[in-house]
């Protein structure tokens, strides 16, 4: 499949640096570690790569579709709904995972975990005003 780099210079350059150095460069956002989520575009069918805050608990990764509290879900979230078979790169480790949105008590538990990794999530939730921010767990396949 064809790789379609992000139209955002910042995202494209961060992904390029991260992949070229195994996360030794481009591996943080505001000092916090990131992973690279690789999805298949829901509309284009092209490979998409997104740096996201690294949230890991007991060997399981999760990603938060906060989009910084924007009113719309991020594109990568729509991609994982269309095709949940994705990859996550954590430094040199590239893992084949299945994306699964969590709800209810499981989501509440992941919120508590996620907020220990990124202190801005509560303000993003408030800013999203009416949009329920999804949390997606990435389980090894």
Steps between C-alpha positions, in 0.01 A plus 500: 500500500607855433611717790333841506703729729306749709425837341621652829872584482539446876339154494676389181841610626447343843399165348801508265744576786341242730513221243853586386639490855280243675338777703826645632411820310142619456399273786337759725227762511546766770752266662266199509571183298300426187432193290425489128158359411480361146151467353338452161311807379124441519439700181829467311617152597851648538736444792477780757737561793422709806714580807292461816574518871643168622254341743594149610378296793592137570624453143184641339503829311217750474451813291263789570307661214510842665619710204596754766134542593388586146128461418571219247661160548851474349539324163698213652197409715276467193774288343511252791121469494517409130797262545600408856809304391770762559862532613656688787870589509654557842861597432649200312207267576234480229196302612205367304194583710121500483333829596195478725307794642426471871185607682351519849711391797783388272514846344493665843798287602690593181424871559668475841801330339514739202496809722818381675675508159361831368375765744311692227228235449260651761515842328451332160190323633360830625589681176334228285166619645251235407731273301571177683874441455566137406772286652631217286690204644762337277520127570771280350382265231 
